[in-house]
Amino acid sequence: MHKGKVLVTGGTGYIGSHTIIDLIESGYEPICVDNGCNSDPDTLEKVSMLTNKILAFYPIDLCDQTKLERIFNDHQFVGIIHFAALKAVGDSVKYPIQYFKNNLNSTLNILEMALKYGVKNLIFSSSCTVYGNAENIPVTEDTPWQEAESPYGRTKQMGEQIIKDSFKNTDHKAILLRYFNPAGAHTSGQLGEAPSTPAQNLVPVITETAIGKRNKMMVFGSDYATRDGSCIRDFIHIMDLARAHTQALDYLIEGNQISTTDVYNLGIGEGVTVLEAINAFEKVSGNQLNYEIGPRRPGDVIAIYANYEKANKNLGWSPKYGINEIMETAWEWEKNRSKVEDE
């Protein structure tokens, strides 16, 4: 069954590549665009190997509107899934202008093309960072936003508002997916998180430390008001997250959404502290991890996790995997990746 072409921006990235697999398995034809600034160029080969499909790929920067428009001339899309963005919280604090320029201009160009070419269904990759240090947890979609803790978080807040304003008086529809911490790898062990810049997310930092790519890892802060003093995060398995995008797109294409824009939290719905995540890894891998407790890191939210009832009720989505499966698949992927790098 061919459900139509979907433009996937940031498609060679971590979440984009796993979502492309889910889209293909669900009958869509993804068209991938990525400037490759923070992804592994071999990713699409792995996706092709896992799906037996050759993908159309455009290695362009979305901030280049002329090149982007050519893609819309080449293809007719039933929807757009917009992942492409710079996403390291710490870097955004250091280079705010670069983050605003990239994340906002790319989104503005995508919206302009969607409106000009009549692509009426948009899924936007947002983030739980929009909530800032939320007053109540678990956060629901109606939890009021606090001040963004980083320029990255602010680009997501602004991106959501720009989409709402842009689609307001049109027949276009958007779903804004607010992710909690994506982690883990494809269950084959052949595809996972492979940033070209040093990993800053907790799970790849754990696996890279365990395999010896890093001498040790740092736990930032031990004096937070949490169970063990470390920050609380909600990790979501990458395949569960990928599935949610396909289900959200189905929901829009089937005409189920009444409002112009709607928003969904995607997480397991449980908070895991950084130290609990380390313990889960040690348990499934049988490895002792070399870590140190250090000072707090600027931009870090103390505790955040999701209530995903709305996604369950409307999209029929619920997570299949927990923290142990996240660590198991991430470790398999790290071992396979390191084998290839050593050869």
Secondary structure, DSSP 4 states (H G I P E B T S, - for coil): ---EEEEEETTTSHHHHHHHHHHHHTTEEEEEE---TTS-TTHHHHHHHHHT-PPEEE---TT-HHHHHHHHHH--EEEEEE------HHHHHH-HHHHHHHHHHHHHHHHHHHHHHT--EEEEEEEGGGG-S-SSSSB-TTSPP---SSHHHHHHHHHHHHHHHHHTTSS-EEEEEEE-EEE---TTSS-----SSPP-SHHHHHHHHHHTSSS-EEEE-S-SSSSSSS-EE-EEEHHHHHHHHHHHHHHHHTT---SSEEEEEES-S--EEHHHHHHHHHHHH-----EEEE---TT--SB--B--HHIIIII-------HHHHHHHHHHHHHHHHHHHH-
